[in-house]
Amino acid sequence: MIATGAAPGMLLVQMQPPPAMEDEFNAWYDAEHVPEREAVPGFESAARFVCTDGWPRYMACYDLTSLAVLAEPAYRSIGGDNLSIWSKRVIGRAVGYERLELGLVDGPATTPPQGGKAMVRLASASTEHAVAAAKALARTAPAASVRVFANALPHGQATIVLDAPALALIPNWTPTELAAALGDLTTTLLGVWRYTRYTRWS
C-alpha cells in the first residue's frame, strides 16, 4: 500500500483524440492543460510523450512531491468536477483514457536532467515483481534511469518507468529477450509502451 503523503509520486495520463480533433487536442494540452498543472505547488515537472509502440497515442506525466498534492485545494480547483469547459470537451471526445496515480517505491525521486527525451513504460500485476524486474531491465539499459511506482488504484499493480535521453538507449525487447531478462517475472507483465518526447506545436 502507498503511503500517500510521504513518497514522491507521478500522475500519468494517456488518451487519444479523434483524427479530426488532433490539432485542437495538442493546442489544449500545450496552451491550457499543462500550464495549469505546472502552476500547482507540488508539481515538479510536466512532460508529454507520443507512443511509438502501443496505444493510445499520447501520454503526459507529472512528477509530484507526493500523491497528497492531488488532494490539495490548488489541484482540486482545476481537476475533477472543476475541469475547464475546454478540458471537458477534449477529454469527453478522447478514447483510451487512463489516469494513474503512482507512488514511488524504488529509484530516483524525479526524472534525471539527462533523461526525459524518451520513455518506456511497463505495467505489472505485482509491485514486488516489478521491483525485481526493474533491476533486471536496468542491467540491459545502463543509460536509462529506472523507477518503480505502485498504482494507487488498482491496488497491487505497478508501473516501471525507464527514462533516457534517446529511445535507442532503451532496448526494444522482443518477447524472447524479455523472457531471458526477467524469467518467471514475465508472467506478471501486463503491457509495454515506448514513447518519444512530444514536440510543442507552433
Sequence and secondary structure as in RCSB ss.txt:
>XXXX:A:sequence
MIATGAAPGMLLVQMQPPPAMEDEFNAWYDAEHVPEREAVPGFESAARFVCTDGWPRYMACYDLTSLAVLAEPAY
RSIGGDNLSIWSKRVIGRAVGYERLELGLVDGPATTPPQGGKAMVRLASASTEHAVAAAKALARTAPAASVRVFA
NALPHGQATIVLDAPALALIPNWTPTELAAALGDLTTTLLGVWRYTRYTRWS
>XXXX:A:secstr
   TTTS EEEEEEEE  GGGHHHHHHHIIIIIHHHHHTSTTEEEEEEEEEEESSSSEEEEEEES GGGGGSHHH
HTTSGGG  HHHHHHHHH EEEEEEEEEEEES SS  TT  SEEEEEEES HHHHHHHHHHHHHH TTSEEEEEE
ESSSTT EEEEEEESSGGGS    HHHHHHHHGGGGGGEEEEEEEEE     
